[in-house]
Amino acid sequence: MTILGTAFAIVFYLLYTVSGESGYAPNGDLEDAESDTDYSFSCYAQLEVDRSQHSLTCAFDDPDINSTNLELEICKSLVGVECMKFSKLQEEKYFIKTKKFLLLGESKICVKLGEDNLACKQVEISHLVKPEAPFDIKVIYRARANDFEVTFNTSHLQKKYVKHLIHDVAYHQEKDGNNWTHMSTSNTRLTLPLRKLRSGAKYEIKVRSIPDGEYYKGFWSEWSPSSHFKIPDANSAEEILTISITCFFCVVLLVILSCALWKKRIKPIVWPSLPDHKKTLEQLCKKPEKNLNVSFNPEHFLEFQIHKVNDIQSRDEVESFLQDTLSPQLEESDKQGYAGSGQGPNWPSQIPVTTSEAFKGELPFGCPAGNISTCEVSMHPSFWSPDCREGARSGSHMYQGLLLSPGTAGSTVVPPFPLQSGILTLNTGVQGQPILTSLRQNQEEAYVTMSNFYKNQ
Amino acid sequence: MFHVSFRYIFGIPPLILVLLPVTSSNCHLKDKEGKGYENVIMISIDELEKMLDIDSNCLKKELNFFRRHSCADKKEAAFLNRAAYKLEQFVKMNITTDFELHLLKVSQATFKLINCTKEESISKETKKNDRCFLKTLIQKIKTCWNKILRGQ
């Protein structure tokens, strides 16, 4: 009996103890509720995020947890201290920033409610590394290599701890939705061959990083800001080629034409040669016509009228004289001519004359420069220079205005080498014949003659 | 005759067993690949060298400590362990907080990477302001680690 009682007592006592061990307590409801809550959490570390300071961020996996009084604490593998407490951020995150992570060996992170540890986790901070996102993606088309060169930057190039990363480059056509193509690289530069891309399409590209896993391990960084680039159109390339070939041939043709027409057409315009009065004179003094009657017998020249120059008055303006005064003068002379027709054969007519610069100081007629009062201007060929006499004798076409043609008998003539700008007073001996037309013709011929200095070159 | 055999059987082997720890090292390196050194300790050593501005003349001084303890073959771990203890004596030299931090990183990281069965006896304290000794010590630690890694 005694033995039985003792046995029952032991059993009950054991039951009590065992139930206590399993978590049952006088205020068991609360404890049960507490133990059912999942306090699991996740953390990631960012090394040298603020100069030489590292950060560790943790958050509960269950977002519905009431974390009002909950704290997080990390112990072990810290330099100079045993434990450190997390700060609480908004969005239910716990954060710590310090230089005191040893980065070697395990640390213990616990969820604490007051002094009680609700949940603990052994972690190695060097295995929770999340790099910073890359930035500054550039895509450059290389026509020669027929590919795209992609370069980007990352702050980890200047860091001391996490230097070696693996980068994931993702690209897709902008209209392609979420169908991304991934490429892996350990450098900050890679090439995309053109054959892998569709010509004429627009692409989007982005990069993210992860520690290489040699010592530091962890998670993918955030994606970098996207960059966009367009593939050159194959058709546009052909068009460009066609245009370039056409331009090339045009240039070649232009060069050939320039070489061919250089002497005859281009050079006289671009680099006109200065008139040489000697050459011009030679050209002017051409061989006379064959049927020109050359004789020293005055009786052969009875039909030609000789006009004596009685007076020459100097004028300042040469060309304007021709244009401005010629018309009124001609009209006047016309009137005079007409008037003179009734006045007599010896009525002198005043004819405005233009001068040539070449003969400014020289009077081919042997008259002194300046005011010529009584200078006999003769159309006789003997007054010309010896070189010209021959030409004059043969009756050059240049002197048609000078020499009296049968059709213009009695008309006044303007010498081709006028002395100075002035008015030659000529004894026309005209009997009422109009001189306007012939004067105009002669003036025009004078223009023609003058311009021939340049044309004949 | 019987007494002689007993002497050899039961006398000499225990003697050998007692003497073996004296000749063999009581420390061994856990991080044989040297990754802990390259990614943590070496960075702190470089920072300490920058802060101390190693003087070539200082390194030529042969100090007593280094005459007694050197990075000899098969004794590299022991030397590093002893050197780590010595480093901690230089904490609170009042140079900068970062300086103390790197000193502690080197010593504590060394303790984690080296496993010694026998605790290191506290040697005579060196003068805290002996920068020359500190510079030499850091240089010797670096040389010893490089020797270990080259031997891999």
Interface residues (C-beta under 8 A of the other chain):
Chain A: S52 V79 G80 K99 K100 L102 L103 L104 G105 S126 K160 Y161 E214 Y215 Y216
Chain B: K35 G36 E38 N39 V40 I43 D98 E100 L101 L104 K105 Q108 A109 K112 L113
